[in-house]
């Protein structure tokens, strides 16, 4: 190869190329690369915004000379994500169905104070209307529901409550309560209130009146039947009405109590003269019993106390059967039964007495007695016995 010719050609070529061409080309290339990167970044950002706003964007490049002038695009509006509302739990409605007899007889019942330590208060589980709260195997049915619970709408809400008579009677103690039960908010049984009650009297005494029955009355009234427990009382049972007023039960009808039984029987005796007859002193004692009370005196009797040496030969008038010795003495005490005595009525009994001792003055006593008489302390009267020769 002609090396001189090669050198000459290369020199000619170098003179044709301007030094600025390389720099300008480099700058153009650098600008083109920067613009392409900017477009790429802008496109990626717009794709992301479009994805977020649901808007589609398209890019159309114009060869490698740079991007075409872009149309003015309004800024994308980003809608804020709404805050979700808290969920609401729907509560099932409470069972407001009326209570049933079975729910009372076999439910857990809360019992208020009984007025005696023998019968505790609290919540107790009943089964078939009975409950034993004492642990001994031979414990009596201390709590019991008497009769069948009675439905009655006492508070006027259109749903019947249940009235029930419950008795507590262990160890010869008698206590009674009439309670009204309602449907609780949780669907169970709740004690609404006490209608009325019988609390044990003093030790050894009997309640003056007892509850016999419970019934439903008009306008939400609870009717309670009471029986007089005073001995030999002639009073008929009483119905009394109770109504739910201002958060408690109040009596609204019927009597409030039974008349006090008071026969108030009194005995009077005339002086006795004993005269000698067939070797003994004999005479008659006349006793008059009067009923000053407002009602008939039943199970009426006489207690005759005779001084030493005096005996009773017989009696007539007013007695039921023969008089018998209560104590042989001395002094001898005889008991005599009398027929029922109406108010403001009297009865006379004549006793024949005999005496075999020396002549002297003696003293005996007589008393009229009945469990109805509240004034027995005034009934005993003395009588004089004069022995006449």
Buried (B, 14 or more C-beta within 10 A) or exposed (E): EEEEEEEEEEEEEEEEEEEEEEEEEEEEEEEEEEBBEEBEEBEEEBEEBEEEEEEEEEEEEEEEEBBEEEEEEEEEEEEEEEEEEEEEEEEEEEEEEBBBBEBBBBBEBEBEEBBBEBBBEEEBEBEEBEBBBEEEEEEEBBBBBBEBBBBBBBBEEEBBBBBBBBBBBBEEBBBBBBBBBBBBEEEEBBBBBBBBBBBBEEEEEEBBBBBBBBBBBEEBBBBBBBBBBBEBBEBEEBBBBBBBEEEEBEBBEBEEEBEEBBBBBBBBBEEBBBEEEEEBBBBBBBBBBBBBBEBBBBBBBBBBBBBEBBBBEEBEEBBEEEBEBBEEBEBBBBBBBBEBBEEEEBBBBBBBBBBEBEEEEBEBBBBBBBBBBBEBEEBBBEBEBBBEE
